[in-house]
Amino acid sequence: MAKTVVFDFDGVIHSYTSGFKGADIIPDPPVPGIKEALETIRKYYRVVVVSTRCHQEGGMEAIKQWMKKYGIIVDEVVVHKPPAIVYIDDRAITFDGDPSKLLSKIKKFKTWYQK
């Protein structure tokens, strides 16, 4: 079985330029180039999408329909992050082994679309 790569949905696959409008309302297009990147990655890895939307009624189905609309194919959409070799998320800080700088990194954190 292929190793798994987990992608967050909002801000990584869905451009999220309008912000959150509801679990089942996904108004924005994909991040430019993400469809092609996912196609390439799926040649080597199992691709799973996770989103907090999936915890709310209609959220998982909305994601699946949105991806179908844009022709984006993944192996699975899930509620909880499964074990993976890597997680791709727009709201993450890579831990570099030095906890002394974490508070500063958290306070200064901005997503790619907030910069």
CNS distance restraints for C-alpha pairs under 8 A (distance, minus, plus):
assign (resid   2 and name CA) (resid  44 and name CA) 7.09 0.50 0.50
assign (resid   2 and name CA) (resid  45 and name CA) 5.30 0.50 0.50
assign (resid   2 and name CA) (resid  46 and name CA) 5.61 0.50 0.50
assign (resid   3 and name CA) (resid  45 and name CA) 5.36 0.50 0.50
assign (resid   3 and name CA) (resid  46 and name CA) 5.90 0.50 0.50
assign (resid   3 and name CA) (resid  84 and name CA) 6.93 0.50 0.50
assign (resid   3 and name CA) (resid  85 and name CA) 6.72 0.50 0.50
assign (resid   4 and name CA) (resid  45 and name CA) 5.65 0.50 0.50
assign (resid   4 and name CA) (resid  46 and name CA) 4.61 0.50 0.50
assign (resid   4 and name CA) (resid  47 and name CA) 5.90 0.50 0.50
assign (resid   4 and name CA) (resid  48 and name CA) 7.01 0.50 0.50
assign (resid   4 and name CA) (resid  83 and name CA) 7.44 0.50 0.50
assign (resid   4 and name CA) (resid  84 and name CA) 4.83 0.50 0.50
assign (resid   4 and name CA) (resid  85 and name CA) 6.06 0.50 0.50
assign (resid   4 and name CA) (resid  86 and name CA) 7.60 0.50 0.50
assign (resid   5 and name CA) (resid  45 and name CA) 6.44 0.50 0.50
assign (resid   5 and name CA) (resid  46 and name CA) 6.17 0.50 0.50
assign (resid   5 and name CA) (resid  47 and name CA) 5.17 0.50 0.50
assign (resid   5 and name CA) (resid  48 and name CA) 6.31 0.50 0.50
assign (resid   5 and name CA) (resid  84 and name CA) 5.50 0.50 0.50
assign (resid   5 and name CA) (resid  85 and name CA) 6.00 0.50 0.50
assign (resid   5 and name CA) (resid  86 and name CA) 5.40 0.50 0.50
assign (resid   5 and name CA) (resid  87 and name CA) 6.14 0.50 0.50
assign (resid   5 and name CA) (resid  88 and name CA) 7.66 0.50 0.50
assign (resid   6 and name CA) (resid  47 and name CA) 5.99 0.50 0.50
assign (resid   6 and name CA) (resid  48 and name CA) 4.81 0.50 0.50
assign (resid   6 and name CA) (resid  49 and name CA) 5.72 0.50 0.50
assign (resid   6 and name CA) (resid  50 and name CA) 6.97 0.50 0.50
assign (resid   6 and name CA) (resid  81 and name CA) 7.24 0.50 0.50
assign (resid   6 and name CA) (resid  82 and name CA) 7.61 0.50 0.50
assign (resid   6 and name CA) (resid  84 and name CA) 6.40 0.50 0.50
assign (resid   6 and name CA) (resid  86 and name CA) 6.50 0.50 0.50
assign (resid   6 and name CA) (resid  87 and name CA) 4.83 0.50 0.50
assign (resid   6 and name CA) (resid  88 and name CA) 6.14 0.50 0.50
assign (resid   7 and name CA) (resid  12 and name CA) 7.10 0.50 0.50
assign (resid   7 and name CA) (resid  13 and name CA) 7.73 0.50 0.50
assign (resid   7 and name CA) (resid  47 and name CA) 7.33 0.50 0.50
assign (resid   7 and name CA) (resid  48 and name CA) 6.18 0.50 0.50
assign (resid   7 and name CA) (resid  49 and name CA) 4.84 0.50 0.50
assign (resid   7 and name CA) (resid  50 and name CA) 6.27 0.50 0.50
assign (resid   7 and name CA) (resid  87 and name CA) 5.97 0.50 0.50
assign (resid   7 and name CA) (resid  88 and name CA) 4.77 0.50 0.50
assign (resid   7 and name CA) (resid  89 and name CA) 6.23 0.50 0.50
assign (resid   8 and name CA) (resid  12 and name CA) 6.01 0.50 0.50
assign (resid   8 and name CA) (resid  13 and name CA) 7.25 0.50 0.50
assign (resid   8 and name CA) (resid  49 and name CA) 5.77 0.50 0.50
assign (resid   8 and name CA) (resid  50 and name CA) 5.16 0.50 0.50
assign (resid   8 and name CA) (resid  51 and name CA) 5.80 0.50 0.50
assign (resid   8 and name CA) (resid  87 and name CA) 7.71 0.50 0.50
assign (resid   8 and name CA) (resid  88 and name CA) 6.17 0.50 0.50
assign (resid   8 and name CA) (resid  89 and name CA) 5.07 0.50 0.50
assign (resid   8 and name CA) (resid  90 and name CA) 7.43 0.50 0.50
assign (resid   9 and name CA) (resid  13 and name CA) 5.10 0.50 0.50
assign (resid   9 and name CA) (resid  14 and name CA) 5.88 0.50 0.50
assign (resid   9 and name CA) (resid  49 and name CA) 6.18 0.50 0.50
assign (resid   9 and name CA) (resid  50 and name CA) 6.21 0.50 0.50
assign (resid   9 and name CA) (resid  51 and name CA) 5.57 0.50 0.50
assign (resid  10 and name CA) (resid  14 and name CA) 4.92 0.50 0.50
assign (resid  10 and name CA) (resid  15 and name CA) 6.55 0.50 0.50
assign (resid  10 and name CA) (resid  16 and name CA) 5.61 0.50 0.50
assign (resid  10 and name CA) (resid  51 and name CA) 7.26 0.50 0.50
assign (resid  11 and name CA) (resid  15 and name CA) 5.03 0.50 0.50
assign (resid  11 and name CA) (resid  16 and name CA) 5.19 0.50 0.50
assign (resid  11 and name CA) (resid  17 and name CA) 8.00 0.50 0.50
assign (resid  11 and name CA) (resid  31 and name CA) 7.57 0.50 0.50
assign (resid  11 and name CA) (resid  89 and name CA) 7.69 0.50 0.50
assign (resid  11 and name CA) (resid  90 and name CA) 5.77 0.50 0.50
assign (resid  11 and name CA) (resid 113 and name CA) 7.70 0.50 0.50
assign (resid  12 and name CA) (resid  31 and name CA) 6.64 0.50 0.50
assign (resid  12 and name CA) (resid  34 and name CA) 7.83 0.50 0.50
assign (resid  12 and name CA) (resid  88 and name CA) 7.53 0.50 0.50
assign (resid  12 and name CA) (resid  89 and name CA) 6.38 0.50 0.50
assign (resid  12 and name CA) (resid  90 and name CA) 6.02 0.50 0.50
assign (resid  13 and name CA) (resid  30 and name CA) 5.53 0.50 0.50
assign (resid  13 and name CA) (resid  31 and name CA) 5.58 0.50 0.50
assign (resid  13 and name CA) (resid  34 and name CA) 6.12 0.50 0.50
assign (resid  13 and name CA) (resid  35 and name CA) 7.94 0.50 0.50
assign (resid  14 and name CA) (resid  26 and name CA) 7.94 0.50 0.50
assign (resid  14 and name CA) (resid  28 and name CA) 6.60 0.50 0.50
assign (resid  14 and name CA) (resid  29 and name CA) 6.13 0.50 0.50
assign (resid  14 and name CA) (resid  30 and name CA) 4.48 0.50 0.50
assign (resid  14 and name CA) (resid  31 and name CA) 5.79 0.50 0.50
assign (resid  15 and name CA) (resid  28 and name CA) 6.02 0.50 0.50
assign (resid  15 and name CA) (resid  29 and name CA) 5.94 0.50 0.50
assign (resid  15 and name CA) (resid  30 and name CA) 5.11 0.50 0.50
assign (resid  15 and name CA) (resid  31 and name CA) 4.59 0.50 0.50
assign (resid  16 and name CA) (resid  20 and name CA) 7.40 0.50 0.50
assign (resid  16 and name CA) (resid  27 and name CA) 7.99 0.50 0.50
assign (resid  16 and name CA) (resid  28 and name CA) 5.98 0.50 0.50
assign (resid  16 and name CA) (resid  29 and name CA) 7.97 0.50 0.50
assign (resid  17 and name CA) (resid  28 and name CA) 6.44 0.50 0.50
assign (resid  17 and name CA) (resid 113 and name CA) 7.58 0.50 0.50
assign (resid  18 and name CA) (resid  27 and name CA) 7.20 0.50 0.50
assign (resid  18 and name CA) (resid  28 and name CA) 6.75 0.50 0.50
assign (resid  21 and name CA) (resid  25 and name CA) 5.77 0.50 0.50
assign (resid  21 and name CA) (resid  26 and name CA) 7.25 0.50 0.50
assign (resid  22 and name CA) (resid  26 and name CA) 7.73 0.50 0.50
assign (resid  23 and name CA) (resid  53 and name CA) 4.94 0.50 0.50
assign (resid  23 and name CA) (resid  54 and name CA) 7.60 0.50 0.50
assign (resid  23 and name CA) (resid  56 and name CA) 6.14 0.50 0.50
assign (resid  23 and name CA) (resid  57 and name CA) 7.19 0.50 0.50
assign (resid  23 and name CA) (resid  58 and name CA) 6.55 0.50 0.50
assign (resid  23 and name CA) (resid  59 and name CA) 4.62 0.50 0.50
assign (resid  23 and name CA) (resid  62 and name CA) 7.55 0.50 0.50
assign (resid  24 and name CA) (resid  53 and name CA) 7.65 0.50 0.50
assign (resid  24 and name CA) (resid  57 and name CA) 7.77 0.50 0.50
assign (resid  24 and name CA) (resid  58 and name CA) 5.39 0.50 0.50
assign (resid  24 and name CA) (resid  59 and name CA) 4.84 0.50 0.50
assign (resid  24 and name CA) (resid  60 and name CA) 7.96 0.50 0.50
assign (resid  24 and name CA) (resid  61 and name CA) 7.71 0.50 0.50
assign (resid  24 and name CA) (resid  62 and name CA) 5.03 0.50 0.50
assign (resid  24 and name CA) (resid  63 and name CA) 7.66 0.50 0.50
assign (resid  25 and name CA) (resid  62 and name CA) 7.16 0.50 0.50
assign (resid  26 and name CA) (resid  62 and name CA) 7.35 0.50 0.50
assign (resid  26 and name CA) (resid  63 and name CA) 7.71 0.50 0.50
assign (resid  26 and name CA) (resid  66 and name CA) 7.21 0.50 0.50
assign (resid  30 and name CA) (resid  34 and name CA) 6.85 0.50 0.50
assign (resid  30 and name CA) (resid  35 and name CA) 7.66 0.50 0.50
assign (resid  30 and name CA) (resid  70 and name CA) 7.67 0.50 0.50
assign (resid  33 and name CA) (resid  37 and name CA) 6.23 0.50 0.50
assign (resid  34 and name CA) (resid  38 and name CA) 6.02 0.50 0.50
assign (resid  35 and name CA) (resid  39 and name CA) 6.26 0.50 0.50
assign (resid  35 and name CA) (resid  71 and name CA) 7.76 0.50 0.50
assign (resid  35 and name CA) (resid  72 and name CA) 5.64 0.50 0.50
assign (resid  35 and name CA) (resid  73 and name CA) 7.93 0.50 0.50
assign (resid  36 and name CA) (resid  40 and name CA) 6.36 0.50 0.50
assign (resid  37 and name CA) (resid  41 and name CA) 6.12 0.50 0.50
assign (resid  38 and name CA) (resid  42 and name CA) 5.95 0.50 0.50
assign (resid  38 and name CA) (resid  47 and name CA) 7.68 0.50 0.50
assign (resid  38 and name CA) (resid  72 and name CA) 7.82 0.50 0.50
assign (resid  38 and name CA) (resid  73 and name CA) 7.64 0.50 0.50
assign (resid  38 and name CA) (resid  74 and name CA) 7.49 0.50 0.50
assign (resid  39 and name CA) (resid  43 and name CA) 6.87 0.50 0.50
assign (resid  39 and name CA) (resid  73 and name CA) 7.41 0.50 0.50
assign (resid  40 and name CA) (resid  44 and name CA) 7.57 0.50 0.50
assign (resid  41 and name CA) (resid  45 and name CA) 5.94 0.50 0.50
assign (resid  41 and name CA) (resid  47 and name CA) 7.58 0.50 0.50
assign (resid  42 and name CA) (resid  46 and name CA) 5.87 0.50 0.50
assign (resid  42 and name CA) (resid  47 and name CA) 6.11 0.50 0.50
assign (resid  42 and name CA) (resid  74 and name CA) 7.56 0.50 0.50
assign (resid  46 and name CA) (resid  74 and name CA) 7.89 0.50 0.50
assign (resid  46 and name CA) (resid  75 and name CA) 6.20 0.50 0.50
assign (resid  47 and name CA) (resid  74 and name CA) 5.46 0.50 0.50
assign (resid  47 and name CA) (resid  75 and name CA) 5.31 0.50 0.50
assign (resid  47 and name CA) (resid  76 and name CA) 6.90 0.50 0.50
assign (resid  48 and name CA) (resid  74 and name CA) 6.27 0.50 0.50
assign (resid  48 and name CA) (resid  75 and name CA) 5.71 0.50 0.50
assign (resid  48 and name CA) (resid  76 and name CA) 4.85 0.50 0.50
assign (resid  48 and name CA) (resid  77 and name CA) 5.77 0.50 0.50
assign (resid  48 and name CA) (resid  78 and name CA) 7.18 0.50 0.50
assign (resid  49 and name CA) (resid  74 and name CA) 7.29 0.50 0.50
assign (resid  49 and name CA) (resid  76 and name CA) 6.27 0.50 0.50
assign (resid  49 and name CA) (resid  77 and name CA) 4.69 0.50 0.50
assign (resid  49 and name CA) (resid  78 and name CA) 6.24 0.50 0.50
assign (resid  50 and name CA) (resid  54 and name CA) 7.58 0.50 0.50
assign (resid  50 and name CA) (resid  77 and name CA) 5.86 0.50 0.50
assign (resid  50 and name CA) (resid  78 and name CA) 5.11 0.50 0.50
assign (resid  50 and name CA) (resid  79 and name CA) 5.83 0.50 0.50
assign (resid  50 and name CA) (resid  80 and name CA) 6.40 0.50 0.50
assign (resid  50 and name CA) (resid  81 and name CA) 6.18 0.50 0.50
assign (resid  51 and name CA) (resid  55 and name CA) 7.86 0.50 0.50
assign (resid  51 and name CA) (resid  78 and name CA) 7.32 0.50 0.50
assign (resid  51 and name CA) (resid  79 and name CA) 6.36 0.50 0.50
assign (resid  51 and name CA) (resid  80 and name CA) 7.77 0.50 0.50
assign (resid  52 and name CA) (resid  56 and name CA) 7.56 0.50 0.50
assign (resid  52 and name CA) (resid  79 and name CA) 6.91 0.50 0.50
assign (resid  53 and name CA) (resid  59 and name CA) 4.68 0.50 0.50
assign (resid  53 and name CA) (resid  60 and name CA) 6.50 0.50 0.50
assign (resid  54 and name CA) (resid  58 and name CA) 7.49 0.50 0.50
assign (resid  54 and name CA) (resid  59 and name CA) 4.69 0.50 0.50
assign (resid  54 and name CA) (resid  60 and name CA) 4.47 0.50 0.50
assign (resid  54 and name CA) (resid  78 and name CA) 7.06 0.50 0.50
assign (resid  54 and name CA) (resid  79 and name CA) 5.17 0.50 0.50
assign (resid  55 and name CA) (resid  59 and name CA) 7.01 0.50 0.50
assign (resid  55 and name CA) (resid  60 and name CA) 7.85 0.50 0.50
assign (resid  55 and name CA) (resid  79 and name CA) 6.22 0.50 0.50
assign (resid  56 and name CA) (resid  60 and name CA) 7.91 0.50 0.50
assign (resid  58 and name CA) (resid  62 and name CA) 6.02 0.50 0.50
assign (resid  59 and name CA) (resid  63 and name CA) 6.31 0.50 0.50
assign (resid  60 and name CA) (resid  64 and name CA) 6.34 0.50 0.50
assign (resid  60 and name CA) (resid  77 and name CA) 7.19 0.50 0.50
assign (resid  60 and name CA) (resid  78 and name CA) 7.70 0.50 0.50
assign (resid  60 and name CA) (resid  79 and name CA) 7.91 0.50 0.50
assign (resid  61 and name CA) (resid  65 and name CA) 6.10 0.50 0.50
assign (resid  62 and name CA) (resid  66 and name CA) 6.01 0.50 0.50
assign (resid  63 and name CA) (resid  67 and name CA) 6.13 0.50 0.50
assign (resid  64 and name CA) (resid  68 and name CA) 6.16 0.50 0.50
assign (resid  64 and name CA) (resid  77 and name CA) 7.50 0.50 0.50
assign (resid  65 and name CA) (resid  69 and name CA) 6.14 0.50 0.50
assign (resid  66 and name CA) (resid  70 and name CA) 6.51 0.50 0.50
assign (resid  67 and name CA) (resid  71 and name CA) 5.92 0.50 0.50
assign (resid  67 and name CA) (resid  72 and name CA) 4.87 0.50 0.50
assign (resid  67 and name CA) (resid  73 and name CA) 6.96 0.50 0.50
assign (resid  68 and name CA) (resid  72 and name CA) 6.06 0.50 0.50
assign (resid  68 and name CA) (resid  73 and name CA) 7.44 0.50 0.50
assign (resid  90 and name CA) (resid 111 and name CA) 5.78 0.50 0.50
assign (resid  90 and name CA) (resid 112 and name CA) 6.93 0.50 0.50
assign (resid  91 and name CA) (resid 110 and name CA) 7.87 0.50 0.50
assign (resid  91 and name CA) (resid 111 and name CA) 6.09 0.50 0.50
assign (resid  93 and name CA) (resid 105 and name CA) 7.58 0.50 0.50
assign (resid  93 and name CA) (resid 106 and name CA) 7.83 0.50 0.50
assign (resid  95 and name CA) (resid  99 and name CA) 7.81 0.50 0.50
assign (resid  98 and name CA) (resid 102 and name CA) 7.55 0.50 0.50
assign (resid 101 and name CA) (resid 105 and name CA) 6.25 0.50 0.50
assign (resid 102 and name CA) (resid 106 and name CA) 6.08 0.50 0.50
assign (resid 103 and name CA) (resid 107 and name CA) 6.20 0.50 0.50
assign (resid 104 and name CA) (resid 108 and name CA) 6.20 0.50 0.50
assign (resid 105 and name CA) (resid 109 and name CA) 5.83 0.50 0.50
assign (resid 110 and name CA) (resid 114 and name CA) 5.79 0.50 0.50
assign (resid 110 and name CA) (resid 115 and name CA) 6.41 0.50 0.50
assign (resid 111 and name CA) (resid 115 and name CA) 6.72 0.50 0.50
